[in-house]
Amino acid sequence: MPEPRASAKTLTAAWLFGPLDVSRETLSEGDHSPWRSTLTATDAELLEQAYAEAIQLGFLGPREQERLWERHLDDALGLAAIRRPKAGERWADLGSGAGLPGLPLAVAHRSTSFTLIDAQRRRLDWIEATATRLHLTNVTVVHARLEDYGRSGDRESFDVATARALGPLPVVAELGLPLVAVGGQLLVPRGQPSADELEQAERASEQLGGRIDDVIPNPNSPIDRVGFVVIMAKIAATSPRFPRRSGVPARTPLGQRDRQR
């Protein structure tokens, strides 16, 4: 990870399915992708086919076909420029949905283990089938709510966790930090957080044994020009009180000034 450039507050204040036809536009866009070259030609083509299928199944919106690389695959693969997966590490993709960013990262970094967690069984079945098609042996899927999984035997066992479109930062912190080992990181790609959200997330992180190390522009968000990645560090063990039971983190997020729970 690059050296932190400033505190979070300073930064915020200052600023198995058969082959499918892939559209010509998608292939052309992929040819200009800065991250396509990190994959073999076969893997890149299979990923394109898989995500064309994900669009047909409704896991991604119908308009995403023509900007598949720019908005999704480059965004996922580009996380490696912020924190490169290392051999033997365990990464968790929280609320994985259509396997983003975990599945493309697993293709590009086969010596790193990726666990993709989601509450939707149908999505996980598709991820498993796609992983088989891509000959991936480094992908595990877990069907669970994160509030429950955070109290499982995998608690505090991951080197890195990612959370894309999971919710507000204080909620992501409570669902993610309990799964990260001390010394590990939680990476949260998202839009630019407000100063209030960041301050609340910092207070929440402190309750969870973490801290916000940095908030950096995401160089892999060409569509969303205000894309950022929030980097949280795990610096101490999380209290067994967290995460709270299902639904509570979203209803009463940690870090609120008038109610610390």
TIKE-838123 format. One record per atom (N, C-alpha, C, O): residue in one letter; x, y, z. Coordinates in steps of 0.1 Angstrom, whole numbers, padded with zeros to 4 digits, always signed. Example, Ala and Ser with C-alpha at 12.3 -4.5 7.8 and 13.67 -1.06 7.14 Angstrom:
% residues 2
A+0132-0057+0078A+0123-0045+0078A+0132-0033+0078A+0142-0033+0085S+0128-0022+0071S+0137-0011+0071S+0129+0000+0079S+0134+0011+0080
//
This chain:
% residues 261
M+0008-0012+0000M+0000+0000+0000M+0009+0012+0000M+0019+0013+0007P+0005+0023-0008P+0013+0035-0008P+0013+0042+0006P+0003+0040+0013E+0023+0050+0008E+0023+0057+0021E+0011+0066+0022E+0008+0073+0012P+0004+0067+0033P-0007+0076+0035P-0003+0090+0032P+0008+0095+0037R-0011+0097+0024R-0007+0111+0020R-0013+0121+0030R-0007+0132+0031A-0024+0118+0037A-0029+0127+0046A-0040+0119+0054A-0044+0108+0050S-0044+0125+0065S-0055+0118+0073S-0068+0119+0065S-0069+0127+0056A-0077+0110+0069A-0090+0109+0062A-0097+0123+0064A-0103+0128+0054K-0096+0129+0075K-0103+0142+0078K-0097+0153+0069K-0105+0161+0063T-0084+0153+0068T-0078+0163+0059T-0082+0162+0045T-0085+0171+0038L-0081+0149+0040L-0085+0147+0026L-0099+0151+0023L-0102+0157+0013T-0108+0147+0032T-0122+0150+0030T-0125+0165+0031T-0133+0170+0023A-0119+0171+0041A-0122+0185+0042A-0116+0193+0030A-0123+0202+0026A-0105+0189+0025A-0099+0196+0013A-0107+0193+0001A-0107+0202-0008W-0114+0183-0001W-0120+0180-0014W-0131+0168-0014W-0136+0164-0024L-0203-0228-0163L-0211-0241-0165L-0223-0239-0174L-0231-0247-0178F-0222-0225-0176F-0232-0220-0186F-0225-0220-0200F-0213-0218-0201G-0232-0223-0210G-0226-0223-0224G-0221-0209-0228G-0225-0199-0222P-0213-0209-0238P-0207-0196-0243P-0218-0187-0247P-0229-0191-0253L-0216-0174-0245L-0226-0164-0249L-0219-0155-0258L-0207-0153-0259D-0227-0148-0267D-0222-0138-0276D-0219-0125-0268D-0228-0121-0260V-0207-0120-0269V-0203-0108-0263V-0203-0097-0273V-0198-0099-0284S-0209-0085-0270S-0211-0075-0280S-0198-0070-0285S-0187-0070-0278R-0198-0065-0297R-0186-0059-0304R-0181-0048-0295R-0169-0045-0294E-0190-0040-0290E-0187-0028-0282E-0179-0032-0269E-0169-0026-0266T-0183-0043-0263T-0177-0048-0251T-0162-0052-0254T-0153-0049-0247L-0161-0060-0265L-0148-0065-0269L-0139-0053-0273L-0127-0053-0269S-0144-0043-0280S-0136-0031-0283S-0132-0024-0271S-0120-0019-0269E-0141-0022-0261E-0138-0015-0249E-0127-0023-0241E-0118-0017-0235G-0128-0036-0241G-0119-0044-0234G-0105-0043-0239G-0095-0044-0232D-0104-0041-0253D-0091-0039-0259D-0084-0027-0254D-0071-0027-0255H-0091-0017-0249H-0085-0005-0244H-0084-0005-0229H-0080+0005-0223S-0087-0016-0223S-0086-0017-0208S-0072-0017-0203S-0063-0024-0209P-0069-0009-0193P-0055-0009-0187P-0052-0022-0180P-0041-0024-0176W-0062-0030-0176W-0060-0042-0168W-0062-0055-0176W-0059-0065-0170R-0067-0054-0188R-0069-0066-0195R-0056-0074-0197R-0056-0087-0197S-0045-0067-0198S-0032-0074-0201S-0028-0082-0189S-0018-0090-0190T-0034-0080-0177T-0030-0088-0165T-0036-0102-0166T-0033-0111-0158L-0045-0104-0176L-0052-0117-0178L-0047-0124-0190L-0042-0117-0200T-0048-0137-0191T-0046-0143-0204T-0058-0140-0213T-0069-0136-0208A-0056-0141-0226A-0067-0139-0235A-0079-0147-0233A-0090-0143-0234T-0076-0160-0229T-0087-0169-0226T-0095-0165-0214T-0107-0165-0214D-0088-0161-0203D-0095-0157-0191D-0103-0144-0193D-0114-0143-0188A-0097-0135-0201A-0104-0122-0204A-0117-0125-0211A-0128-0119-0208E-0116-0134-0221E-0128-0137-0229E-0139-0144-0221E-0151-0141-0222L-0134-0153-0212L-0144-0161-0203L-0150-0151-0193L-0162-0153-0190L-0143-0142-0188L-0149-0132-0179L-0159-0123-0186L-0170-0121-0181E-0156-0119-0198E-0166-0112-0206E-0179-0120-0208E-0190-0115-0207Q-0177-0132-0212Q-0189-0141-0214Q-0197-0143-0201Q-0209-0143-0201A-0189-0145-0190A-0196-0147-0177A-0204-0135-0173A-0216-0136-0169Y-0199-0123-0175Y-0206-0111-0171Y-0217-0107-0181Y-0226-0099-0177A-0215-0111-0193A-0227-0109-0203A-0238-0117-0198A-0250-0113-0198E-0235-0129-0192E-0246-0138-0187E-0251-0132-0174E-0263-0132-0171A-0243-0126-0166A-0247-0120-0153A-0257-0108-0156A-0267-0106-0149I-0255-0101-0167I-0265-0091-0171I-0278-0097-0175I-0288-0092-0172Q-0277-0108-0183Q-0290-0115-0187Q-0297-0120-0175Q-0310-0120-0175L-0290-0124-0164L-0297-0130-0152L-0301-0119-0143L-0308-0122-0133G-0298-0106-0146G-0303-0095-0138G-0294-0092-0126G-0297-0084-0118F-0282-0097-0126F-0272-0094-0115F-0266-0080-0117F-0261-0074-0108L-0265-0076-0130L-0260-0063-0133L-0271-0057-0142L-0279-0064-0149G-0272-0043-0143G-0282-0037-0151G-0280-0039-0166G-0269-0042-0170P-0291-0038-0173P-0290-0040-0188P-0281-0031-0196P-0276-0034-0206R-0278-0019-0190R-0270-0009-0197R-0255-0012-0194R-0246-0005-0200E-0252-0022-0186E-0238-0024-0182E-0230-0031-0192E-0217-0031-0191Q-0236-0037-0202Q-0229-0045-0212Q-0218-0037-0219Q-0207-0041-0221E-0222-0025-0223E-0213-0017-0232E-0202-0010-0224E-0193-0005-0229R-0203-0010-0210R-0193-0004-0202R-0188-0014-0192R-0184-0010-0181L-0188-0027-0196L-0185-0038-0186L-0171-0036-0181L-0168-0037-0169W-0161-0034-0190W-0147-0033-0186W-0145-0021-0178W-0139-0021-0167E-0150-0009-0183E-0147+0004-0177E-0153+0005-0163E-0146+0010-0154R-0165+0000-0161R-0172+0003-0149R-0170-0009-0139R-0171-0006-0127H-0168-0021-0144H-0168-0032-0134H-0155-0040-0134H-0149-0041-0123L-0150-0045-0145L-0138-0053-0145L-0126-0045-0142L-0117-0050-0134D-0124-0034-0149D-0112-0025-0146D-0113-0021-0131D-0102-0020-0124D-0125-0017-0126D-0126-0012-0113D-0122-0023-0103D-0116-0020-0093A-0126-0036-0106A-0122-0047-0097A-0107-0050-0098A-0101-0051-0087L-0102-0052-0110L-0088-0056-0111L-0079-0044-0106L-0068-0047-0101G-0083-0032-0107G-0075-0021-0103G-0073-0019-0089G-0064-0012-0084L-0080-0027-0080L-0078-0026-0066L-0064-0032-0063L-0058-0028-0053A-0059-0040-0072A-0045-0045-0070A-0034-0034-0071A-0023-0036-0066A-0038-0023-0077A-0028-0012-0077A-0028-0005-0063A-0018+0002-0060I-0038-0006-0055I-0039+0000-0042I-0033-0010-0031I-0026-0006-0022R-0037-0023-0033R-0032-0033-0023R-0031-0046-0031R-0041-0053-0034R-0019-0050-0035R-0017-0061-0044R-0019-0074-0036R-0013-0076-0025P-0028-0083-0040P-0029-0096-0034P-0016-0104-0034P-0009-0104-0044K-0013-0110-0023K+0000-0117-0022K-0003-0132-0021K-0013-0136-0016A+0007-0140-0025A+0006-0154-0024A+0003-0159-0010A+0010-0155+0000G-0007-0168-0008G-0010-0173+0005G-0019-0165+0013G-0024-0169+0024E-0022-0153+0009E-0032-0144+0017E-0046-0149+0015E-0050-0156+0005R-0054-0145+0025R-0069-0147+0024R-0076-0134+0023R-0074-0125+0031W-0084-0133+0012W-0092-0121+0010W-0107-0124+0011W-0111-0135+0007A-0114-0115+0016A-0129-0117+0017A-0136-0106+0008A-0132-0094+0009D-0146-0110+0000D-0154-0100-0007D-0168-0100+0000D-0175-0110-0001L-0171-0089+0006L-0183-0088+0015L-0195-0083+0007L-0194-0073+0000G-0206-0091+0008G-0217-0087+0000G-0214-0088-0015G-0216-0078-0022S-0208-0099-0019S-0202-0100-0032S-0211-0097-0044S-0206-0092-0055G-0224-0100-0043G-0233-0098-0054G-0229-0106-0066G-0230-0118-0066A-0225-0099-0077A-0221-0106-0089A-0206-0109-0089A-0200-0110-0100G-0201-0111-0078G-0187-0115-0077G-0177-0104-0079G-0166-0106-0083L-0181-0092-0077L-0173-0080-0079L-0169-0073-0065L-0178-0070-0058P-0156-0072-0063P-0145-0074-0071P-0138-0087-0070P-0128-0090-0077G-0143-0096-0062G-0136-0108-0058G-0133-0118-0070G-0122-0123-0071L-0142-0120-0079L-0140-0130-0090L-0130-0125-0100L-0121-0133-0103P-0130-0113-0105P-0119-0109-0114P-0105-0109-0107P-0095-0113-0113L-0105-0105-0094L-0092-0105-0087L-0087-0120-0085L-0075-0122-0086A-0096-0129-0083A-0092-0143-0082A-0087-0149-0095A-0077-0157-0095V-0092-0144-0106V-0086-0148-0119V-0072-0143-0121V-0063-0150-0126A-0070-0131-0117A-0057-0124-0119A-0046-0128-0109A-0034-0127-0111H-0051-0133-0097H-0042-0136-0086H-0045-0150-0080H-0051-0151-0070R-0041-0160-0088R-0045-0174-0084R-0038-0180-0072R-0042-0190-0067S-0028-0173-0067S-0021-0178-0055S-0027-0172-0043S-0022-0175-0032T-0037-0164-0044T-0044-0158-0033T-0057-0164-0031T-0064-0166-0042S-0062-0167-0019S-0075-0173-0017S-0085-0162-0015S-0083-0152-0008F-0097-0163-0022F-0108-0154-0021F-0120-0161-0016F-0125-0171-0022T-0126-0155-0006T-0139-0160-0001T-0150-0149-0004T-0148-0138+0001L-0160-0153-0011L-0170-0144-0015L-0183-0147-0007L-0188-0158-0008I-0188-0137+0000I-0199-0139+0009I-0211-0131+0005I-0210-0119+0001D-0222-0138+0004D-0235-0131+0000D-0246-0138+0006D-0246-0150+0009A-0257-0131+0008A-0270-0137+0014A-0279-0142+0003A-0289-0149+0006Q-0275-0140-0010Q-0284-0145-0021Q-0278-0158-0027Q-0267-0157-0033R-0285-0169-0025R-0280-0182-0029R-0279-0182-0045R-0269-0188-0050R-0288-0176-0052R-0288-0177-0067R-0275-0170-0072R-0269-0176-0081R-0271-0159-0066R-0259-0153-0071R-0246-0162-0068R-0237-0163-0077L-0246-0168-0057L-0235-0176-0053L-0234-0189-0062L-0223-0193-0065D-0246-0194-0066D-0245-0205-0075D-0239-0201-0088D-0231-0209-0094W-0242-0189-0093W-0236-0184-0105W-0221-0182-0103W-0213-0186-0112I-0217-0177-0092I-0203-0175-0090I-0195-0188-0090I-0185-0189-0095E-0201-0198-0083E-0195-0211-0083E-0193-0217-0097E-0183-0223-0100A-0204-0216-0104A-0204-0222-0118A-0193-0214-0126A-0186-0220-0134T-0193-0201-0125T-0183-0193-0132T-0169-0197-0128T-0160-0198-0137A-0166-0198-0115A-0153-0202-0110A-0149-0216-0116A-0137-0217-0120T-0158-0225-0117T-0155-0238-0123T-0151-0236-0138T-0142-0242-0143R-0159-0228-0145R-0156-0225-0159R-0142-0219-0161R-0136-0222-0171L-0138-0211-0152L-0125-0204-0152L-0114-0212-0146L-0103-0207-0145H-0117-0224-0142H-0107-0234-0136H-0101-0227-0123H-0089-0229-0121L-0109-0220-0115L-0104-0214-0103L-0104-0224-0092L-0115-0230-0089T-0093-0225-0085T-0093-0234-0073T-0091-0225-0060T-0090-0230-0049N-0091-0212-0062N-0088-0203-0051N-0101-0195-0047N-0099-0184-0040V-0112-0200-0051V-0125-0193-0047V-0134-0201-0039V-0136-0213-0042T-0138-0196-0028T-0148-0202-0019T-0160-0193-0018T-0158-0181-0016V-0172-0198-0018V-0184-0190-0016V-0190-0194-0003V-0190-0205+0001V-0196-0184+0004V-0203-0186+0017V-0216-0179+0016V-0218-0167+0013H-0227-0187+0019H-0240-0182+0019H-0244-0178+0033H-0246-0187+0042A-0243-0165+0036A-0246-0161+0050A-0248-0146+0050A-0244-0138+0041R-0255-0141+0061R-0255-0127+0064R-0242-0123+0071R-0237-0131+0079L-0237-0112+0068L-0224-0108+0073L-0225-0106+0089L-0215-0109+0095E-0236-0103+0094E-0238-0102+0109E-0235-0116+0115E-0229-0117+0126D-0239-0126+0108D-0237-0140+0113D-0223-0145+0110D-0217-0151+0119Y-0219-0142+0098Y-0206-0147+0094Y-0194-0141+0103Y-0184-0147+0105G-0197-0129+0107G-0187-0122+0115G-0185-0128+0129G-0175-0125+0136R-0194-0137+0133R-0192-0145+0145R-0189-0160+0143R-0189-0168+0152S-0185-0163+0131S-0182-0177+0127S-0167-0180+0130S-0160-0171+0135G-0163-0191+0127G-0149-0195+0128G-0139-0188+0120G-0127-0188+0122D-0144-0181+0110D-0136-0173+0101D-0134-0158+0106D-0127-0150+0100R-0139-0156+0118R-0137-0142+0124R-0122-0139+0125R-0115-0148+0130E-0118-0127+0122E-0105-0122+0123E-0094-0131+0116E-0084-0134+0122S-0098-0137+0105S-0089-0146+0098S-0084-0141+0084S-0076-0147+0077F-0090-0130+0079F-0087-0125+0066F-0076-0114+0066F-0076-0105+0075D-0067-0115+0056D-0057-0104+0055D-0063-0091+0050D-0059-0080+0054V-0072-0093+0040V-0078-0081+0034V-0093-0084+0032V-0096-0096+0028A-0102-0075+0034A-0116-0076+0030A-0119-0064+0021A-0114-0053+0023T-0128-0066+0011T-0133-0056+0003T-0148-0055+0004T-0155-0065+0007A-0153-0043+0002A-0168-0041+0003A-0172-0030-0007A-0169-0019-0005R-0178-0035-0018R-0183-0026-0028R-0198-0025-0028R-0205-0035-0029A-0203-0012-0026A-0217-0010-0026A-0224-0017-0015A-0236-0022-0017L-0218-0018-0003L-0224-0025+0008L-0232-0016+0017L-0241-0021+0024G-0229-0003+0017G-0237+0006+0026G-0228+0017+0031G-0217+0018+0027P-0234+0025+0040P-0226+0036+0046P-0214+0031+0053P-0213+0020+0058L-0203+0040+0054L-0191+0035+0060L-0192+0029+0074L-0185+0019+0077P-0200+0035+0083P-0200+0029+0097P-0206+0015+0096P-0202+0007+0104V-0216+0013+0087V-0221-0001+0086V-0211-0010+0080V-0209-0021+0085V-0204-0006+0070V-0193-0014+0064V-0183-0018+0074V-0178-0029+0075A-0179-0008+0082A-0169-0010+0093A-0173-0021+0102A-0166-0030+0106E-0186-0021+0107E-0191-0031+0116E-0192-0045+0110E-0189-0055+0117L-0195-0045+0097L-0197-0058+0091L-0183-0064+0086L-0182-0076+0085G-0174-0055+0083G-0161-0059+0078G-0150-0061+0087G-0143-0071+0087L-0148-0052+0096L-0136-0052+0105L-0136-0065+0114L-0125-0070+0117P-0147-0070+0119P-0146-0082+0127P-0140-0094+0120P-0135-0103+0126L-0141-0094+0106L-0135-0105+0099L-0121-0104+0095L-0114-0113+0091V-0115-0092+0097V-0101-0089+0093V-0092-0092+0105V-0095-0088+0116A-0081-0098+0102A-0071-0101+0112A-0064-0088+0116A-0063-0079+0108V-0059-0088+0128V-0051-0077+0133V-0039-0075+0123V-0032-0085+0121G-0037-0063+0118G-0026-0061+0109G-0032-0060+0094G-0024-0057+0085G-0044-0064+0092G-0050-0065+0079G-0057-0052+0076G-0057-0042+0083Q-0064-0052+0064Q-0070-0040+0059Q-0084-0043+0054Q-0087-0054+0049L-0093-0033+0054L-0106-0033+0048L-0106-0022+0037L-0104-0010+0040L-0108-0026+0025L-0108-0016+0013L-0123-0014+0009L-0130-0023+0006V-0126-0001+0008V-0140+0002+0005V-0141+0012-0007V-0139+0024-0006P-0142+0006-0019P-0144+0015-0031P-0158+0021-0031P-0168+0014-0028R-0159+0034-0033R-0171+0041-0032R-0170+0055-0038R-0159+0059-0042G-0181+0063-0037G-0180+0077-0041G-0174+0085-0029G-0170+0079-0019Q-0172+0098-0031Q-0165+0106-0021Q-0173+0107-0009Q-0185+0111-0009P-0168+0102+0003P-0176+0103+0015P-0176+0118+0020P-0167+0125+0018S-0187+0121+0027S-0188+0134+0033S-0179+0135+0046S-0176+0124+0051A-0177+0147+0050A-0169+0148+0063A-0176+0142+0074A-0170+0136+0083D-0189+0144+0075D-0197+0138+0086D-0197+0123+0086D-0195+0117+0096E-0198+0117+0074E-0198+0102+0073E-0184+0097+0077E-0183+0087+0084L-0174+0104+0073L-0160+0099+0076L-0158+0100+0091L-0152+0091+0097E-0162+0111+0097E-0160+0113+0112E-0168+0102+0120E-0163+0097+0129Q-0180+0099+0115Q-0187+0088+0122Q-0181+0075+0120Q-0180+0067+0129A-0176+0073+0108A-0169+0060+0105A-0156+0059+0113A-0153+0048+0117E-0149+0070+0115E-0137+0069+0124E-0141+0065+0138E-0134+0057+0144R-0151+0071+0143R-0156+0067+0157R-0160+0052+0157R-0157+0045+0167A-0167+0048+0147A-0171+0034+0146A-0159+0025+0146A-0159+0015+0152S-0149+0028+0137S-0138+0020+0136S-0130+0018+0149S-0125+0008+0152E-0129+0029+0157E-0123+0028+0170E-0130+0018+0179E-0123+0011+0186Q-0143+0018+0178Q-0150+0008+0187Q-0147-0006+0182Q-0149-0016+0190L-0143-0008+0169L-0142-0021+0163L-0127-0026+0163L-0125-0036+0157G-0118-0018+0168G-0104-0022+0167G-0097-0017+0155G-0087-0023+0151G-0103-0007+0148G-0097-0003+0136G-0095+0012+0135G-0097+0019+0145R-0090+0017+0124R-0089+0031+0122R-0089+0034+0107R-0087+0025+0099I-0092+0046+0103I-0092+0050+0088I-0078+0055+0085I-0073+0065+0091D-0071+0047+0077D-0057+0051+0073D-0056+0061+0062D-0048+0070+0062D-0065+0060+0053D-0064+0069+0041D-0077+0069+0033D-0085+0060+0034V-0080+0080+0026V-0090+0081+0016V-0084+0086+0004V-0080+0097+0003I-0083+0077-0007I-0076+0081-0019I-0084+0080-0031I-0094+0072-0032P-0082+0089-0041P-0089+0088-0053P-0087+0075-0060P-0076+0069-0060N-0098+0069-0065N-0097+0056-0072N-0093+0059-0087N-0102+0064-0094P-0081+0055-0091P-0077+0058-0105P-0085+0049-0115P-0083+0051-0127N-0093+0040-0110N-0099+0030-0119N-0114+0033-0119N-0122+0024-0122S-0119+0045-0117S-0133+0049-0118S-0135+0060-0129S-0138+0071-0126P-0133+0056-0142P-0134+0066-0152P-0148+0071-0154P-0150+0082-0160I-0158+0064-0150I-0172+0068-0152I-0176+0077-0140I-0181+0088-0142D-0173+0072-0128D-0176+0080-0116D-0163+0088-0113D-0154+0083-0106R-0163+0101-0117R-0150+0108-0115R-0147+0112-0101R-0136+0116-0098V-0157+0110-0092V-0154+0112-0078V-0152+0099-0070V-0155+0098-0058G-0148+0089-0077G-0146+0076-0071G-0134+0076-0061G-0123+0082-0064F-0136+0070-0050F-0125+0069-0039F-0124+0055-0034F-0133+0047-0036V-0114+0053-0027V-0112+0040-0019V-0109+0044-0005V-0099+0051-0002V-0117+0040+0005V-0114+0042+0019V-0107+0030+0024V-0111+0019+0022I-0096+0033+0030I-0087+0022+0035I-0088+0022+0051I-0083+0032+0057M-0093+0011+0056M-0093+0010+0071M-0083-0001+0075M-0082-0011+0068A-0076+0002+0086A-0066-0008+0091A-0072-0014+0104A-0079-0008+0112K-0069-0027+0106K-0073-0034+0118K-0061-0034+0127K-0050-0040+0125I-0062-0027+0139I-0051-0025+0147I-0052-0032+0161I-0043-0032+0169A-0064-0037+0164A-0066-0044+0176A-0078-0054+0174A-0086-0052+0165A-0079-0064+0183A-0090-0074+0182A-0103-0067+0184A-0105-0057+0192T-0113-0071+0177T-0127-0066+0178T-0134-0072+0190T-0133-0084+0193S-0141-0063+0198S-0149-0068+0209S-0159-0079+0205S-0164-0078+0194P-0161-0089+0213P-0171-0100+0209P-0185-0094+0208P-0194-0102+0204R-0187-0082+0212R-0200-0076+0211R-0204-0073+0196R-0216-0071+0193F-0194-0073+0188F-0196-0069+0174F-0192-0081+0164F-0183-0088+0167P-0200-0082+0153P-0211-0074+0149P-0223-0077+0157P-0225-0088+0162R-0232-0067+0157R-0245-0069+0164R-0254-0078+0155R-0251-0081+0144R-0266-0082+0161R-0274-0091+0154R-0279-0085+0141R-0279-0073+0138S-0285-0094+0132S-0289-0091+0119S-0298-0078+0119S-0308-0078+0126G-0295-0069+0110G-0303-0057+0108G-0299-0045+0117G-0302-0034+0113V-0293-0048+0128V-0290-0037+0138V-0280-0027+0133V-0281-0015+0134P-0269-0032+0127P-0259-0023+0122P-0264-0012+0112P-0260+0000+0113A-0274-0016+0104A-0279-0007+0094A-0289+0003+0101A-0291+0014+0097R-0297-0003+0111R-0307+0005+0117R-0301+0016+0127R-0306+0027+0127T-0291+0012+0134T-0285+0021+0144T-0269+0020+0142T-0263+0013+0150P-0264+0027+0132P-0250+0026+0129P-0241+0031+0141P-0245+0040+0148L-0230+0024+0142L-0220+0029+0153L-0215+0043+0149L-0216+0047+0138G-0210+0049+0159G-0202+0062+0157G-0211+0074+0158G-0206+0085+0157Q-0224+0072+0160Q-0233+0084+0161Q-0230+0091+0175Q-0228+0085+0185R-0229+0104+0174R-0226+0112+0186R-0236+0110+0198R-0232+0110+0209D-0248+0109+0194D-0258+0108+0204D-0262+0095+0209D-0270+0093+0218R-0257+0084+0202R-0259+0071+0207R-0248+0061+0203R-0247+0057+0192Q-0239+0058+0212Q-0228+0049+0211Q-0232+0035+0215Q-0235+0033+0227R-0233+0026+0205R-0237+0013+0208R-0227+0002+0203R-0229-0010+0205
//
